[in-house]
Structures are given as structure tokens and as C-alpha cells.
Amino acid sequence: MAKLVFGMNQSLDGYVDHMAFGPSPTLFRHFIESTRQQAGSVYGRVMYEIMRYWDEDHPEWGADEHAFAAAWRSQPKWVVSRSLTSVGPNATLVKGDLEGAMRALKAERDGEIEAAGPNLARSLTELGLIDEYIIYLHPVVLGHGAPYFAAPRPPLRLLSQDLIDENVIRLVYVPD
């Protein structure tokens, strides 16, 4: 049985914003390896549209960007959306019964499936479907933006923590 894991970069004050800060080269290589090991990803519409950047090669990319794109393109993706009518390569559109679709996905797969985006994570949390929360805590204070936790959630228990590079701590929590 697969587990759903919600993980994102987060500022010290609890916000996520891919335009305000990004991964260091060390953290980016960590993301490449994580993506290679995932059983797939579940996206909401907004996060999926952001990630579609990796569908096509860009001339300014180096080896790490090509490696991430290859890992991302090869994994299956499920896109939860009420407004999209189609999705790109290696992706399946999920409409209607979110809970039923995610429970079936978890039952038929093994490994970790990334749940990406705070709004989707809020819905999955409310359904009790997130098995693990990973916060990549950056030494940045934004003061505003989209919060990592889009709604209150039950208590969490710290499972592990480790220093990814000189500035980023990975915190892994499970529902308590």
C-alpha cells in the first residue's frame, strides 16, 4: 500500500512561494533523488500547471535540471481538477470522488506518492489521507503568502529531522 506524502519548501514563518526562494544545488539534487524514488505525484491544478515547466527542455538548463526533468517526466501523475479537460504526458485527470480515487490509488500502488500543493493537501488532510508531512525549512521570512498548512490540522508527531545543506532542515511529521 502506498502512502501519500505532502512535502514543500517553507519559510520560517510558514509560507510556501516557489518564486520567493528556491532550493540550493544540494537541495535540488536531493529533490532529484526523491523524485526518482517516488511512485508518482498527485497535483492540484495550480501546482500541476507550475510543474508543467519540466515537460520541455530549456536551453539554459544544466545537468541537474535535465536529471530532474527526466525523473519527473517518467513518473505517473494524477491531477485533481474540476476545470481542466485534459492533462499532459504520463498524467491522469481525477474528477469527482477525490476520496475514492485517492484510496484506490493508495491501495493499488506501493511506495511514496507525493501530494503537491497546500490546497490539495488541505483537502487530503480533511479526508485523513496524508500519511506524512515533510517541511523543508528555509531561513527566509516572507511575512505573507500561501501557508504550508492551508487549514488547521490534527496534532503531528515529529518522526525525523536532518540538515539537507547548510541552511535547510528537513522535518518529517506523521499524524499523531
BALUMVEX-122533 format. One line per field, with one value per atom (N, C-alpha, C): residue number from 1; atom name; x, y, z. Coordinates in Angstrom, 2 decimals, always signed. Example, Ala and Ser with C-alpha at 12.3 -4.5 7.8 and 13.67 -1.06 7.14 Angstrom:
<rs>
n: (1  1  1  2  2  2)
atom: (N  CA  C  N  CA  C)
X: (+13.19  +12.30  +13.20  +12.85  +13.67  +12.90)
Y: (-5.69  -4.50  -3.30  -2.25  -1.06  +0.03)
Z: (+7.80  +7.80  +7.80  +7.08  +7.14  +7.87)
</rs>
This chain:
<rs>
n: (1  1  1  2  2  2  3  3  3  4  4  4  5  5  5  6  6  6  7  7  7  8  8  8  9  9  9  10  10  10  11  11  11  12  12  12  13  13  13  14  14  14  15  15  15  16  16  16  17  17  17  18  18  18  19  19  19  20  20  20  21  21  21  22  22  22  23  23  23  24  24  24  25  25  25  26  26  26  27  27  27  28  28  28  29  29  29  30  30  30  31  31  31  32  32  32  33  33  33  34  34  34  35  35  35  36  36  36  37  37  37  38  38  38  39  39  39  40  40  40  41  41  41  42  42  42  43  43  43  44  44  44  45  45  45  46  46  46  47  47  47  48  48  48  49  49  49  50  50  50  51  51  51  52  52  52  53  53  53  54  54  54  55  55  55  56  56  56  57  57  57  58  58  58  59  59  59  60  60  60  61  61  61  62  62  62  63  63  63  64  64  64  65  65  65  66  66  66  67  67  67  68  68  68  69  69  69  70  70  70  71  71  71  72  72  72  73  73  73  74  74  74  75  75  75  76  76  76  77  77  77  78  78  78  79  79  79  80  80  80  81  81  81  82  82  82  83  83  83  84  84  84  85  85  85  86  86  86  87  87  87  88  88  88  89  89  89  90  90  90  91  91  91  92  92  92  93  93  93  94  94  94  95  95  95  96  96  96  97  97  97  98  98  98  99  99  99  100  100  100  101  101  101  102  102  102  103  103  103  104  104  104  105  105  105  106  106  106  107  107  107  108  108  108  109  109  109  110  110  110  111  111  111  112  112  112  113  113  113  114  114  114  115  115  115  116  116  116  117  117  117  118  118  118  119  119  119  120  120  120  121  121  121  122  122  122  123  123  123  124  124  124  125  125  125  126  126  126  127  127  127  128  128  128  129  129  129  130  130  130  131  131  131  132  132  132  133  133  133  134  134  134  135  135  135  136  136  136  137  137  137  138  138  138  139  139  139  140  140  140  141  141  141  142  142  142  143  143  143  144  144  144  145  145  145  146  146  146  147  147  147  148  148  148  149  149  149  150  150  150  151  151  151  152  152  152  153  153  153  154  154  154  155  155  155  156  156  156  157  157  157  158  158  158  159  159  159  160  160  160  161  161  161  162  162  162  163  163  163  164  164  164  165  165  165  166  166  166  167  167  167  168  168  168  169  169  169  170  170  170  171  171  171  172  172  172  173  173  173  174  174  174  175  175  175  176  176  176)
atom: (N  CA  C  N  CA  C  N  CA  C  N  CA  C  N  CA  C  N  CA  C  N  CA  C  N  CA  C  N  CA  C  N  CA  C  N  CA  C  N  CA  C  N  CA  C  N  CA  C  N  CA  C  N  CA  C  N  CA  C  N  CA  C  N  CA  C  N  CA  C  N  CA  C  N  CA  C  N  CA  C  N  CA  C  N  CA  C  N  CA  C  N  CA  C  N  CA  C  N  CA  C  N  CA  C  N  CA  C  N  CA  C  N  CA  C  N  CA  C  N  CA  C  N  CA  C  N  CA  C  N  CA  C  N  CA  C  N  CA  C  N  CA  C  N  CA  C  N  CA  C  N  CA  C  N  CA  C  N  CA  C  N  CA  C  N  CA  C  N  CA  C  N  CA  C  N  CA  C  N  CA  C  N  CA  C  N  CA  C  N  CA  C  N  CA  C  N  CA  C  N  CA  C  N  CA  C  N  CA  C  N  CA  C  N  CA  C  N  CA  C  N  CA  C  N  CA  C  N  CA  C  N  CA  C  N  CA  C  N  CA  C  N  CA  C  N  CA  C  N  CA  C  N  CA  C  N  CA  C  N  CA  C  N  CA  C  N  CA  C  N  CA  C  N  CA  C  N  CA  C  N  CA  C  N  CA  C  N  CA  C  N  CA  C  N  CA  C  N  CA  C  N  CA  C  N  CA  C  N  CA  C  N  CA  C  N  CA  C  N  CA  C  N  CA  C  N  CA  C  N  CA  C  N  CA  C  N  CA  C  N  CA  C  N  CA  C  N  CA  C  N  CA  C  N  CA  C  N  CA  C  N  CA  C  N  CA  C  N  CA  C  N  CA  C  N  CA  C  N  CA  C  N  CA  C  N  CA  C  N  CA  C  N  CA  C  N  CA  C  N  CA  C  N  CA  C  N  CA  C  N  CA  C  N  CA  C  N  CA  C  N  CA  C  N  CA  C  N  CA  C  N  CA  C  N  CA  C  N  CA  C  N  CA  C  N  CA  C  N  CA  C  N  CA  C  N  CA  C  N  CA  C  N  CA  C  N  CA  C  N  CA  C  N  CA  C  N  CA  C  N  CA  C  N  CA  C  N  CA  C  N  CA  C  N  CA  C  N  CA  C  N  CA  C  N  CA  C  N  CA  C  N  CA  C  N  CA  C  N  CA  C  N  CA  C  N  CA  C  N  CA  C  N  CA  C  N  CA  C  N  CA  C  N  CA  C  N  CA  C  N  CA  C  N  CA  C  N  CA  C  N  CA  C  N  CA  C  N  CA  C  N  CA  C  N  CA  C  N  CA  C  N  CA  C  N  CA  C  N  CA  C  N  CA  C  N  CA  C  N  CA  C  N  CA  C  N  CA  C  N  CA  C  N  CA  C)
X: (+0.84  +0.00  +0.89  +0.53  +1.29  +0.92  +1.81  +1.48  +1.57  +0.66  +0.65  +1.51  +2.45  +3.40  +3.29  +2.99  +2.93  +4.22  +5.00  +6.26  +6.47  +6.94  +7.22  +8.28  +8.90  +9.78  +8.91  +9.39  +8.62  +9.54  +9.03  +9.76  +9.65  +10.48  +10.42  +9.06  +8.37  +7.07  +5.90  +6.20  +5.15  +4.58  +5.23  +4.69  +5.46  +4.75  +5.36  +5.24  +6.33  +6.31  +7.53  +7.31  +8.43  +9.14  +8.52  +9.15  +9.98  +9.71  +10.41  +11.73  +11.80  +13.04  +13.00  +14.17  +14.23  +15.32  +15.48  +16.45  +17.89  +18.80  +20.23  +20.58  +21.77  +22.16  +22.11  +22.51  +22.48  +21.04  +20.14  +18.75  +18.10  +18.46  +17.91  +18.30  +19.55  +19.97  +19.20  +18.91  +18.07  +16.69  +16.12  +14.82  +14.87  +15.98  +16.13  +16.03  +16.78  +16.77  +15.40  +14.77  +13.44  +12.44  +12.50  +11.58  +11.80  +13.06  +13.36  +12.76  +12.67  +12.21  +10.70  +10.02  +8.57  +7.80  +6.67  +5.77  +4.88  +4.93  +4.14  +3.84  +3.05  +2.67  +1.20  +0.57  -0.80  -0.72  -1.31  -1.28  -2.68  -2.84  -3.99  -3.67  -4.67  -4.49  -3.36  -3.32  -2.32  -0.90  -0.67  +0.67  +1.06  +0.10  +0.39  +0.81  +0.11  +0.47  +1.85  +2.24  +3.60  +4.62  +4.32  +5.26  +5.37  +4.40  +4.47  +5.70  +6.33  +7.59  +8.59  +8.54  +9.52  +9.17  +8.07  +7.67  +8.57  +9.17  +10.01  +11.38  +12.41  +13.78  +13.93  +14.81  +15.10  +16.60  +17.01  +18.43  +19.34  +18.82  +19.66  +19.89  +19.27  +19.39  +20.79  +21.18  +22.40  +22.03  +23.00  +22.80  +21.75  +21.74  +20.77  +19.34  +19.13  +17.78  +17.31  +18.21  +17.85  +17.54  +18.31  +18.08  +16.73  +16.41  +15.11  +13.97  +14.09  +13.04  +12.82  +13.88  +13.76  +13.04  +13.39  +12.75  +11.27  +10.97  +9.59  +8.75  +9.29  +8.54  +8.22  +9.12  +8.94  +7.92  +7.64  +6.72  +5.27  +4.36  +2.94  +2.46  +1.50  +0.95  -0.57  -1.20  -2.65  -2.98  -3.85  -4.14  -5.60  -5.79  -7.13  -7.59  -8.66  -9.14  -10.60  -11.34  -12.72  -12.76  -11.70  -11.75  -10.95  -9.91  -9.14  -9.94  -9.74  -10.39  -9.39  -8.10  -7.07  -5.79  -4.88  -3.59  -2.50  -1.26  -0.14  +0.31  +1.50  +2.03  +2.15  +1.87  +2.04  +1.20  +0.09  -0.79  -2.23  -2.94  -4.34  -5.16  -6.24  -7.12  -8.05  -8.13  -9.01  -10.12  -11.34  -12.52  -13.48  -14.33  -15.37  -14.92  -15.03  -14.81  -13.33  -12.83  -11.43  -11.06  -11.86  -11.55  -11.47  -12.46  -12.46  -11.27  -10.95  -9.83  -8.51  -8.32  -7.06  -6.94  -8.03  -7.99  -7.66  -8.24  -7.94  -6.48  -5.99  -4.60  -3.65  -3.91  -3.06  -3.10  -4.27  -4.42  -3.73  -3.70  -3.16  -1.68  -1.08  +0.33  +1.14  +2.44  +3.38  +4.32  +4.91  +5.88  +5.24  +6.00  +5.54  +4.96  +3.81  +3.20  +3.19  +3.83  +3.89  +2.53  +2.06  +0.89  +1.43  +1.20  +1.84  +0.83  +1.12  +0.30  -0.53  -0.51  -1.22  -2.72  -3.35  -4.81  -5.22  -4.52  -4.80  -4.52  -3.41  -3.06  -4.14  -4.73  -5.82  -6.97  -7.37  -8.47  -8.11  -6.91  -6.48  -6.34  -5.91  -5.81  -7.19  -8.15  -9.51  -10.11  -9.66  -10.14  -9.30  -8.28  -7.42  -6.52  -6.12  -5.36  -3.87  -3.42  -1.99  -1.32  -0.31  +0.39  +1.63  +2.18  +3.43  +3.50  +4.03  +4.23  +5.73  +6.29  +7.71  +7.84  +8.50  +8.76  +10.25  +10.59  +11.96  +12.05  +12.53  +12.50  +13.70  +13.39  +14.42  +14.53  +15.72  +15.91  +15.48  +14.21  +13.63  +12.34  +12.10  +10.84  +10.14  +8.93  +8.20  +7.16  +6.52  +5.53  +4.15  +4.03  +2.73  +2.84  +1.70  +1.69  +0.80  +1.00  +0.23  +0.87  +0.10  +0.68  +0.87  +1.89  +2.11  +0.87  +0.33  -0.92  -2.05  -2.87  -3.94  -5.14  -5.15  -6.24  -5.72  -6.40  -5.96  -5.95  -5.08  -4.99  -4.77  -5.02  -4.81  -3.33  -3.04  -1.64  -0.74  +0.50  +1.51  +2.59  +3.26  +4.39  +5.63  +6.71  +7.96  +8.55  +8.78  +9.35  +10.85  +11.31  +12.75  +13.06  +14.33  +14.83  +16.26  +16.63  +18.02  +18.37  +19.63  +20.15  +20.46  +19.79  +19.98  +21.20  +21.31  +22.51  +22.78  +23.63  +23.99  +22.84  +21.74  +20.65  +19.28  +19.11  +17.77  +17.66  +16.62  +16.34  +15.10  +15.21  +14.04  +13.40  +12.12  +11.34  +10.27  +10.21  +9.22  +8.26  +6.98  +5.93  +4.91  +4.29  +3.17  +2.00  +0.77  -0.37  -0.22  -0.52  -0.37  -1.63)
Y: (-1.19  +0.00  +1.24  +2.19  +3.43  +4.38  +5.32  +6.39  +7.71  +8.63  +9.98  +10.87  +11.56  +12.42  +13.83  +14.78  +16.19  +16.86  +17.34  +18.00  +19.23  +20.30  +21.54  +22.34  +23.26  +24.25  +25.22  +25.61  +26.52  +27.57  +28.78  +29.85  +29.65  +30.35  +30.26  +30.66  +31.55  +31.99  +31.22  +30.08  +29.14  +29.25  +30.00  +30.20  +29.42  +29.12  +28.48  +29.44  +29.61  +30.50  +30.17  +29.42  +28.98  +30.14  +31.31  +32.46  +33.28  +33.15  +33.95  +33.33  +32.01  +31.32  +29.93  +29.41  +28.09  +27.24  +26.05  +25.13  +25.48  +25.21  +25.29  +24.12  +24.12  +22.97  +21.64  +21.65  +20.43  +19.96  +20.88  +20.52  +20.09  +20.73  +20.34  +18.91  +18.53  +17.14  +16.18  +16.60  +15.80  +15.59  +16.63  +16.52  +15.60  +15.61  +14.70  +13.26  +12.93  +11.56  +11.20  +12.12  +11.87  +11.58  +12.38  +12.21  +10.87  +10.47  +9.17  +8.01  +8.18  +7.09  +7.09  +8.15  +8.23  +7.31  +6.84  +6.01  +6.88  +8.18  +9.10  +10.36  +11.24  +12.51  +12.80  +13.40  +13.90  +15.42  +16.08  +17.54  +18.11  +19.29  +20.13  +20.86  +21.52  +22.19  +23.20  +24.08  +25.15  +24.58  +23.64  +23.07  +22.28  +21.60  +20.86  +21.83  +22.93  +23.90  +24.49  +24.68  +25.14  +24.07  +22.81  +21.73  +21.37  +21.76  +21.50  +22.15  +23.08  +23.66  +22.57  +21.43  +20.36  +19.46  +19.70  +18.89  +19.09  +20.25  +20.55  +21.04  +20.61  +21.05  +22.55  +23.18  +24.60  +24.76  +25.65  +25.76  +26.16  +26.85  +27.30  +26.22  +25.08  +24.01  +23.39  +23.00  +22.21  +20.75  +19.97  +18.52  +18.22  +18.96  +18.69  +18.94  +20.01  +20.30  +19.20  +18.74  +17.65  +16.37  +16.11  +14.91  +14.99  +16.17  +16.31  +16.15  +16.80  +16.71  +15.25  +14.51  +13.10  +12.29  +12.53  +11.81  +12.19  +13.48  +13.95  +13.43  +13.48  +13.03  +11.54  +10.76  +9.30  +8.81  +9.61  +9.13  +9.41  +8.53  +8.80  +9.97  +10.70  +11.87  +11.78  +12.19  +12.28  +13.72  +14.33  +15.76  +15.91  +16.51  +16.73  +18.11  +18.14  +19.43  +19.32  +20.38  +20.48  +21.23  +21.99  +22.84  +22.31  +21.53  +21.01  +19.95  +19.90  +18.86  +17.83  +18.18  +17.23  +17.56  +16.59  +16.76  +16.24  +16.53  +16.18  +14.73  +14.47  +13.11  +12.48  +11.19  +10.38  +10.91  +11.55  +12.12  +11.66  +11.53  +11.11  +12.18  +12.58  +13.58  +12.91  +13.48  +12.97  +13.99  +13.56  +14.42  +13.66  +14.38  +13.71  +13.30  +12.03  +11.47  +11.43  +12.52  +12.61  +11.51  +11.34  +10.35  +8.94  +8.56  +7.24  +7.03  +8.05  +7.96  +7.82  +8.58  +8.52  +7.23  +6.77  +5.49  +4.34  +4.36  +3.33  +3.42  +4.64  +4.84  +4.29  +4.61  +4.12  +2.59  +2.01  +0.57  -0.18  +0.40  -0.32  -0.08  +0.88  +1.23  +0.89  +0.85  +0.73  +1.91  +2.27  +3.35  +4.66  +5.72  +7.06  +7.77  +8.35  +9.20  +10.61  +11.51  +12.91  +13.56  +14.28  +15.14  +16.57  +17.30  +18.60  +19.73  +20.74  +21.94  +22.02  +23.17  +23.30  +23.15  +23.57  +23.44  +21.99  +21.24  +19.81  +19.12  +19.47  +18.84  +19.12  +20.31  +20.61  +19.64  +19.43  +18.50  +17.08  +16.66  +15.30  +15.13  +16.19  +16.16  +16.02  +16.80  +16.73  +15.34  +14.61  +13.24  +12.20  +12.66  +11.74  +10.90  +11.43  +10.64  +10.95  +12.03  +12.34  +11.49  +10.74  +9.85  +10.50  +11.50  +12.11  +13.54  +14.42  +15.83  +16.10  +16.61  +16.95  +18.45  +19.10  +20.53  +20.72  +21.38  +21.79  +23.23  +23.42  +24.72  +25.58  +26.72  +27.64  +28.86  +29.43  +30.62  +31.90  +31.96  +33.09  +33.46  +34.76  +35.23  +36.03  +35.58  +36.23  +37.23  +36.95  +37.86  +37.76  +36.99  +36.83  +35.71  +35.32  +34.33  +33.15  +32.08  +30.85  +30.06  +29.72  +28.95  +27.48  +26.85  +25.41  +24.64  +24.95  +24.35  +25.31  +24.92  +25.79  +25.81  +24.93  +24.87  +24.19  +24.37  +23.67  +22.16  +21.51  +20.05  +19.43  +18.14  +17.47  +17.52  +17.20  +17.22  +16.29  +16.70  +15.93  +15.48  +14.41  +13.91  +13.93  +14.53  +14.60  +13.20  +12.78  +11.46  +11.54  +12.58  +12.74  +14.16  +14.51  +15.79  +15.60  +16.31  +16.26  +17.53  +17.85  +19.02  +18.62  +19.25  +18.91  +19.65  +20.91  +21.67  +22.64  +23.59  +24.47  +25.32  +25.42  +26.29  +25.66  +24.45  +23.86  +22.60  +22.59  +21.44  +20.74  +19.42  +18.63  +18.07  +18.39  +17.91  +16.97  +15.77  +14.79  +14.53  +14.77  +14.60  +13.56  +12.89  +11.98  +12.41  +12.12  +12.43  +11.68  +12.36  +11.76  +11.03)
Z: (+0.00  +0.00  +0.00  -0.84  -0.94  +0.19  +0.44  +1.39  +0.66  +1.04  +0.48  +1.36  +0.72  +1.43  +0.87  +1.75  +1.36  +1.80  +0.84  +1.17  +0.32  +0.97  +0.24  +0.97  +0.24  +0.84  +1.62  +2.80  +3.65  +4.27  +4.37  +5.06  +6.57  +7.32  +8.78  +9.35  +8.63  +9.12  +8.49  +7.87  +7.47  +6.07  +5.18  +3.84  +2.78  +1.69  +0.53  -0.65  -1.37  -2.53  -3.38  -4.46  -5.30  -6.00  -6.04  -6.67  -5.68  -4.38  -3.37  -2.93  -2.95  -2.61  -3.21  -3.48  -4.11  -3.50  -4.04  -3.47  -3.87  -2.95  -3.25  -4.17  -4.77  -5.59  -4.82  -3.57  -2.75  -2.56  -2.21  -2.00  -3.33  -4.42  -5.72  -6.06  -5.79  -6.03  -5.13  -3.91  -3.01  -3.65  -4.24  -4.89  -6.11  -6.84  -7.98  -7.49  -6.45  -5.92  -5.35  -4.65  -4.10  -5.22  -6.27  -7.39  -8.08  -8.23  -8.84  -8.04  -6.73  -5.87  -5.66  -6.01  -5.78  -6.71  -6.22  -7.02  -7.91  -7.74  -8.53  -7.75  -8.37  -7.76  -8.00  -6.99  -7.11  -7.01  -7.98  -8.04  -8.10  -7.52  -7.82  -9.11  -9.66  -10.95  -10.94  -9.95  -9.93  -9.86  -8.95  -8.81  -10.07  -10.66  -11.89  -13.00  -13.12  -14.16  -13.92  -12.67  -12.35  -12.76  -12.42  -12.69  -14.17  -14.97  -16.42  -17.05  -16.34  -16.79  -17.17  -16.46  -16.66  -17.85  -18.53  -19.68  -20.90  -21.01  -22.17  -21.73  -22.44  -22.13  -22.42  -21.65  -21.83  -22.06  -22.96  -23.32  -22.16  -21.16  -20.04  -18.99  -19.11  -18.12  -18.10  -16.90  -16.72  -16.52  -16.11  -15.93  -14.87  -13.78  -12.71  -13.16  -13.90  -14.40  -15.36  -16.22  -17.13  -16.35  -15.30  -14.48  -13.77  -13.22  -12.56  -13.56  -14.71  -15.72  -16.15  -16.34  -16.74  -15.66  -14.40  -13.29  -13.21  -13.33  -13.23  -14.38  -15.58  -16.76  -16.69  -16.11  -16.12  -15.09  -14.07  -13.04  -13.40  -12.96  -13.20  -12.35  -12.91  -12.23  -12.28  -11.18  -11.11  -10.81  -11.61  -11.49  -11.08  -9.90  -9.36  -9.80  -10.60  -11.11  -11.52  -11.23  -11.73  -13.06  -13.37  -14.56  -15.75  -15.53  -16.65  -17.40  -18.70  -19.50  -20.02  -19.97  -20.37  -19.61  -19.58  -18.92  -19.86  -19.51  -20.37  -20.27  -20.79  -20.84  -19.45  -19.41  -18.19  -17.03  -17.34  -16.31  -16.52  -15.41  -15.42  -14.71  -15.31  -14.72  -13.71  -12.51  -11.45  -11.25  -11.50  -11.29  -10.40  -9.72  -8.93  -7.55  -7.25  -5.92  -5.54  -4.95  -4.57  -3.58  -2.55  -1.52  -2.12  -2.90  -3.52  -4.44  -5.24  -6.17  -5.43  -4.35  -3.61  -2.80  -2.23  -1.50  -2.46  -3.65  -4.65  -5.09  -5.31  -5.71  -4.66  -3.40  -2.31  -2.22  -2.47  -2.36  -3.50  -4.68  -5.84  -6.07  -5.39  -5.57  -4.32  -4.48  -3.37  -3.42  -2.27  -2.21  -1.80  -2.03  -1.67  -2.89  -2.69  -3.70  -3.15  -3.87  -3.46  -3.67  -2.66  -2.78  -2.79  -3.87  -4.02  -4.03  -3.23  -3.18  -1.92  -1.24  +0.03  -0.07  -1.15  -1.26  -1.41  -2.25  -2.38  -1.05  -0.41  +0.88  +1.92  +1.90  +2.83  +2.63  +1.38  +1.10  +1.52  +1.21  +1.57  +3.08  +3.77  +5.23  +5.86  +5.34  +5.87  +5.70  +4.68  +4.44  +5.19  +5.90  +6.66  +5.77  +4.61  +3.65  +3.59  +4.21  +4.21  +5.29  +4.88  +5.81  +6.40  +5.70  +6.16  +5.61  +6.44  +6.05  +6.13  +5.04  +5.03  +4.79  +5.72  +5.61  +5.37  +4.28  +4.03  +4.50  +5.70  +6.37  +5.95  +5.32  +4.81  +5.73  +5.86  +6.70  +6.00  +5.65  +4.93  +5.66  +5.81  +6.39  +5.30  +4.93  +3.85  +4.35  +5.47  +6.01  +5.39  +4.31  +3.65  +2.62  +2.09  +1.02  +1.33  +0.60  +0.80  +1.93  +2.96  +4.07  +3.69  +4.27  +4.07  +4.48  +5.65  +6.10  +5.75  +4.78  +4.29  +5.23  +6.24  +7.21  +8.46  +9.58  +10.79  +10.57  +11.27  +11.15  +12.52  +12.65  +13.93  +14.32  +15.57  +16.03  +15.20  +15.09  +14.38  +15.35  +14.98  +15.76  +14.88  +15.40  +14.66  +14.53  +13.29  +13.02  +12.85  +12.13  +11.93  +11.50  +11.62  +11.14  +10.70  +9.65  +9.22  +8.46  +8.49  +7.80  +6.36  +5.40  +3.99  +3.42  +3.73  +3.38  +4.53  +4.34  +5.46  +5.98  +5.23  +5.64  +5.71  +5.23  +5.14  +6.01  +6.84  +7.69  +7.13  +6.99  +6.58  +7.85  +8.04  +9.17  +8.64  +9.20  +8.76  +9.92  +9.65  +10.66  +10.18  +11.13  +10.84  +11.73  +11.29  +12.16  +13.49  +14.59  +15.92  +16.31)
</rs>
